[in-house]
Amino acid sequence: MSRRKTERLLNLVICLLATRRYLTADQIRHAVPGYAESDEAFKRMFERDKEELRELGIPLEVGSDSPWEDEPGYRIRRSDYELPEISLEPDEAAVLGVAARVWQRASLAEAASGALLKLRAAGIQTDEATPAGIEPRVDTSEPTFPALWEAVRDRRPVAFEYRTAGATEPTRRRLEPWGVVSWRGRWYVAGFDRDREGVRVFRLSRIIGEVTPIGDPGSVRIPPDVNVRDIVIARGEPAVERRVARLRIRQGAGEGVRRWAGDARPDGEGWDLVEFSFRDPEWLAGFLVGFGDDVVVLEPADARDAMIWRLKEVAG
Amino acid sequence: MSDARGGSALERLTRLLTLVPYLLAQPGASVGEVARAFGVTEKQLVDDLRLIWMCGLPGHTPADLIDVSWDGDMIVVSNADTIARPLRLDVDEASALLVAVRTLADVPELENREALDRVIAKLESAAGDAAASISAQIAVQVETEPAVVARVREALRRQRRLHLRYYVPARDEITERSVDPMRLLLVEGRSYLEAWCRRAEGVRLFRLDRVVDIRILDLPAAVPPEAEPRNLDDGLFQPSPDDVLVTLEVTASGRWVADHYPCERVEETGDGGLRVALRTPDTRWVRRLALRLGSAGQVIDPPELAEEVRAEAVRALAAYGEVVSSTPAGGQ
């Protein structure tokens, strides 16, 4: 069944590419083997075939060659169908070979290798070898990634359940997605939140369950000059002045702090004194508390208090 | 995604429309090599060739049909002018490549920037507006350390040994080591050097943002033949069965732990929190994590580790003149 259908469709594509004139349904029925005898069944098959060719991205044209013809005709214009002429220099082919391996999983990996096959089918030699040993990989295993990719591609608003950091219950969010960004190895979607009436960023790993479209394709309008990458990166980082904390670090310890601190001066038996630049005292305390009793915050007072508060939480 | 029968009728049609021009462009390609390129079995490919052979121009006389022969192993296709060029890239195909190339282009010291720009322009013109616009909506930002990446690349190119001062967070130590570079990896948004570590006598990954200092030595790199590059398809970190299994319970505000670390098991606790189990060769970083979590989470197992965390917090508080009973709260 499926083999005969593939055969029919391939013959149909060849027939419509070969013709200059528009062919009516009846002409096609005679030119392409495999269609049903009865008119009713033929009509159904042909309707379905047209729809499926369009789904594959095959540009089926409808029209007629003469104004007196009232039955619509069909053809595929080669210039719309064919991959345009493209030639790649060896260094460009090498780049493309690396790029095609970037996607680590499923949907995009398949799309990228499909694209590469088409380029090879157009006679372009792409390079499989990795130049100078570079391997970039991007993981798209987030379960909601394909649905959001499609929503961004088709400009459709979506809804999903989302659990904000620290919240116990997820809430339903309605979003006009503008773009999907991977930053520091995690995926985010940015866009206009219809309920909050503002720009919001969501982490894909905090979306619970399915992402469902709630509007028509093409109905999301992205404001000009929007740069989704900047929105994601700037999120939650208000411009706060840098300040300097003074820390005591045990000698021979706290290397992870010293890496980012100023020069150390000895400060009593077994201890050093360093200066450490920071913006948010809570962030500073969160970073330093991991070093346990190897690091002591001397000042400023708000950072010192944040540190004591965190330690008490653990000490009980 | 083709199954044993080679996928649905439409998937198969898509493949055939690429296969015919592919075979025309590479006359004499072997069945094995083409099957591999298309991700199908040799049997499936031969079945595809038999199907193509039945198709052609209206009329379908022998002169209209596509000629296909596979003599021994060489495939030759002719009389297929109408479908001699592949179909245009669809939006997903073009975007997948464009986003990937743009990702590389964002790492200026990584690749020949000028070649990347040329490829982007060519792909955009081949792909059409839809793909060009979606690829601007999808972005991957990779963190790199430009100075370190430049040295690593130079060492790879000249095949030289590197000397690293490298920070190991689990032990809070800066270590010194000589390594023979194998590959530069950009995975999960970060950059890593994969190298043969002469101290550990094994293949190790070094996260470039933890490299404190890097020098190219005047010695040739000597990666031993037994050095196996990591298979990236299995994920970057593969826990060893000898590692300690640690269980943590986190509240809703500590759920990020499950995103952040490769966990062996993650269970909902029912009140918005999670119970996560992870394996680690070194529990020191778990101690650090637990201190950082504060009221957002605690170590459940092993119990000795939970007690160490508490004891460390008590000691640290003493430095602030804060005295907390040294027996656990539950024991009073």
Interface residues (C-beta under 8 A of the other chain):
Chain A: S2 R3 K5 T6 E7 L9 L10 N11 V13 I14 C15 L17 A18 A31 V32 P33 E52 E55 L56 G57 I58 D80 Y81 E82 L83 P84 I86 L88 E89 D91 E92 A94 V95 L96 V98 A99 A100 V102 W103 Q104 S107 L108 A109 E110 A111 A112 S113 G114 A115 L116 L117 K118 L119 R120 A121 A122 G123 T130 P131 A132 G133 I134 E135 P136 R137 V138 D139 W149 V152 R153 R163 A165 G166 A167 T168 E169 W178 G179 V180 V181 S182 W183 R184 G185 R186 R203 S205 R206 I222 V228 R229 I233 R248 A253 G254 E255 G256 R259 G286 F287 V289 G290 F291 G292 D293 D294 V296 R304 M307 I308 R310 L311 K312 E313 V314 A315 G316
Chain B: M1 R5 S8 A9 L10 R12 L13 T14 L16 L17 T18 L19 V20 P21 Y22 L24 A25 Q26 A37 F38 G39 L51 I52 M54 C55 G56 L57 P58 H60 T82 I83 R85 P86 L87 R88 L89 D90 V91 D92 E93 A94 S95 A96 L97 V99 A100 V101 T103 L104 L110 E111 N112 A115 L116 R118 V119 K122 S125 A126 A130 I134 A136 Q137 I138 A139 V140 Q141 V142 E143 R153 L156 R157 Y167 P169 D172 E173 I174 P181 M182 R183 L184 L185 L186 V187 E188 G189 R190 V212 L232 D233 A252 S253 R255 W256 D259 D271 G272 R287 R288 L289 A290 L291 R292 G294 S295 V309 R310 E312 A313 V314 R315 A316 L317 A318 A319 Y320 E322 V324 P328 A329
